[in-house]
Amino acid sequence: MAVVQSTSKQLDLLAKLMRAEAEGDGQLGMLMVGNVGVNRVLANCLDFKDIRNLEEMVFQSPGGFEATTKSYFYQSAREVDRKLARRTINGERFHPATRSLWFFEPSGECPAQWYNQWNSGRYKSHCFYSPSTEDCPNI
C-alpha cells in the first residue's frame, strides 16, 4: 500500500531523481534518496509545508535537488529505477534515511548538524539529516 499517491509521471520523476542523486552509492543509496523524497511529501513541516506530491517535491524551489539542474536527470527512467522508486513509495525505509528530510555529499566527515538539523548517519558518500519529532511529527 502506497504511503504517498503517485502517477506514472511522478513515479518516473522519483526514479530519475534517485538515480541522478545517488547512482554512485548503489541501489541502497538510491533507496535512501527515495526515502528523503517521500518524507518531504509526508512531512508538512519546516521547508516542506506546501509540498503535496512527488512532482512538487522533485522540483521544489528554492530548496530542491541539484540533480534537476543536470542533463543526466532528464534521461528516461529505467525499469530498475522505477522498481526502487515503487519500494519507497510503498513505505520501505532504510536507515539512516528513515526520517531524513535532507542529505548532502560533504568533502570530508559529516558535520553533526547541517542547517540546524542533526546528522542521522552516513551511507557511502551522503550524510543524512533528520528533524526532531516535535518539528515534524508526520514522518
MARVEX-70696 format. One record per residue (C-alpha): chain; residue number from 1; x, z, y; residue in one letter. Coordinates in steps of 0.1 Angstrom, whole numbers. Last residue first. Example, Ala and Ser with C-alpha at 12.3 -4.5 7.8 and 13.67 -1.06 7.14 Angstrom:
<atoms>
{atom 'A',2,{137,71,-11},'s'},
{atom 'A',1,{123,78,-45},'a'},
</atoms>
This chain:
<atoms>
{atom 'A',139,{74,94,114},'i'},
{atom 'A',138,{43,104,133},'n'},
{atom 'A',137,{56,137,146},'p'},
{atom 'A',136,{80,121,171},'c'},
{atom 'A',135,{93,145,198},'d'},
{atom 'A',134,{85,177,179},'e'},
{atom 'A',133,{98,162,146},'t'},
{atom 'A',132,{131,156,164},'s'},
{atom 'A',131,{143,120,168},'p'},
{atom 'A',130,{165,103,144},'s'},
{atom 'A',129,{198,84,148},'y'},
{atom 'A',128,{215,61,123},'f'},
{atom 'A',127,{252,50,124},'c'},
{atom 'A',126,{260,16,110},'h'},
{atom 'A',125,{291,0,95},'s'},
{atom 'A',124,{288,14,59},'k'},
{atom 'A',123,{258,38,59},'y'},
{atom 'A',122,{261,66,84},'r'},
{atom 'A',121,{241,98,89},'g'},
{atom 'A',120,{213,115,107},'s'},
{atom 'A',119,{230,114,141},'n'},
{atom 'A',118,{211,133,167},'w'},
{atom 'A',117,{193,117,196},'q'},
{atom 'A',116,{203,124,232},'n'},
{atom 'A',115,{211,87,239},'y'},
{atom 'A',114,{235,88,209},'w'},
{atom 'A',113,{244,122,195},'q'},
{atom 'A',112,{270,134,169},'a'},
{atom 'A',111,{290,102,176},'p'},
{atom 'A',110,{296,81,146},'c'},
{atom 'A',109,{333,75,140},'e'},
{atom 'A',108,{350,43,151},'g'},
{atom 'A',107,{341,10,167},'s'},
{atom 'A',106,{304,20,165},'p'},
{atom 'A',105,{277,-1,149},'e'},
{atom 'A',104,{243,10,161},'f'},
{atom 'A',103,{211,26,148},'f'},
{atom 'A',102,{179,38,163},'w'},
{atom 'A',101,{144,50,153},'l'},
{atom 'A',100,{155,69,123},'s'},
{atom 'A',99,{131,89,101},'r'},
{atom 'A',98,{143,77,66},'t'},
{atom 'A',97,{173,59,80},'a'},
{atom 'A',96,{199,82,64},'p'},
{atom 'A',95,{185,80,38},'h'},
{atom 'A',94,{163,52,25},'f'},
{atom 'A',93,{125,49,27},'r'},
{atom 'A',92,{101,27,8},'e'},
{atom 'A',91,{68,25,27},'g'},
{atom 'A',90,{52,-8,17},'n'},
{atom 'A',89,{65,-23,49},'i'},
{atom 'A',88,{100,-13,38},'t'},
{atom 'A',87,{96,-29,4},'r'},
{atom 'A',86,{80,-60,19},'r'},
{atom 'A',85,{111,-65,41},'a'},
{atom 'A',84,{133,-65,11},'l'},
{atom 'A',83,{112,-91,-6},'k'},
{atom 'A',82,{112,-112,25},'r'},
{atom 'A',81,{150,-111,26},'d'},
{atom 'A',80,{152,-123,-10},'v'},
{atom 'A',79,{127,-151,-1},'e'},
{atom 'A',78,{149,-163,27},'r'},
{atom 'A',77,{137,-162,63},'a'},
{atom 'A',76,{144,-193,83},'s'},
{atom 'A',75,{172,-193,108},'q'},
{atom 'A',74,{164,-178,142},'y'},
{atom 'A',73,{183,-146,138},'f'},
{atom 'A',72,{216,-165,133},'y'},
{atom 'A',71,{211,-180,168},'s'},
{atom 'A',70,{218,-147,185},'k'},
{atom 'A',69,{197,-130,212},'t'},
{atom 'A',68,{173,-116,186},'t'},
{atom 'A',67,{202,-99,169},'a'},
{atom 'A',66,{207,-75,199},'e'},
{atom 'A',65,{176,-56,190},'f'},
{atom 'A',64,{151,-42,214},'g'},
{atom 'A',63,{153,-16,241},'g'},
{atom 'A',62,{141,-35,270},'p'},
{atom 'A',61,{124,-55,258},'s'},
{atom 'A',60,{107,-52,224},'q'},
{atom 'A',59,{111,-85,205},'f'},
{atom 'A',58,{113,-71,169},'v'},
{atom 'A',57,{89,-42,177},'m'},
{atom 'A',56,{62,-63,193},'e'},
{atom 'A',55,{64,-87,163},'e'},
{atom 'A',54,{62,-57,138},'l'},
{atom 'A',53,{30,-43,153},'n'},
{atom 'A',52,{17,-17,178},'r'},
{atom 'A',51,{47,-8,200},'i'},
{atom 'A',50,{35,7,233},'d'},
{atom 'A',49,{47,42,227},'k'},
{atom 'A',48,{81,31,213},'f'},
{atom 'A',47,{107,44,238},'d'},
{atom 'A',46,{97,81,232},'l'},
{atom 'A',45,{66,82,209},'c'},
{atom 'A',44,{41,60,191},'n'},
{atom 'A',43,{63,63,160},'a'},
{atom 'A',42,{46,40,134},'l'},
{atom 'A',41,{58,7,148},'v'},
{atom 'A',40,{93,22,155},'r'},
{atom 'A',39,{94,36,120},'n'},
{atom 'A',38,{88,2,105},'v'},
{atom 'A',37,{118,-12,124},'g'},
{atom 'A',36,{141,17,116},'v'},
{atom 'A',35,{131,15,79},'n'},
{atom 'A',34,{138,-23,80},'g'},
{atom 'A',33,{173,-16,93},'v'},
{atom 'A',32,{177,8,63},'m'},
{atom 'A',31,{166,-19,39},'l'},
{atom 'A',30,{192,-42,53},'m'},
{atom 'A',29,{219,-16,47},'g'},
{atom 'A',28,{206,-12,11},'l'},
{atom 'A',27,{207,-50,7},'q'},
{atom 'A',26,{243,-54,18},'g'},
{atom 'A',25,{261,-40,48},'d'},
{atom 'A',24,{272,-74,60},'g'},
{atom 'A',23,{236,-85,60},'e'},
{atom 'A',22,{228,-58,85},'a'},
{atom 'A',21,{214,-69,119},'e'},
{atom 'A',20,{207,-106,111},'a'},
{atom 'A',19,{194,-99,76},'r'},
{atom 'A',18,{171,-71,87},'m'},
{atom 'A',17,{159,-91,117},'l'},
{atom 'A',16,{152,-122,97},'k'},
{atom 'A',15,{131,-101,72},'a'},
{atom 'A',14,{113,-84,100},'l'},
{atom 'A',13,{104,-117,116},'l'},
{atom 'A',12,{93,-132,83},'d'},
{atom 'A',11,{70,-102,76},'l'},
{atom 'A',10,{56,-107,112},'q'},
{atom 'A',9,{48,-144,105},'k'},
{atom 'A',8,{32,-135,71},'s'},
{atom 'A',7,{10,-111,90},'t'},
{atom 'A',6,{17,-74,89},'s'},
{atom 'A',5,{-1,-40,88},'q'},
{atom 'A',4,{20,-9,87},'v'},
{atom 'A',3,{23,17,59},'v'},
{atom 'A',2,{14,-10,33},'a'},
{atom 'A',1,{0,0,0},'m'},
</atoms>
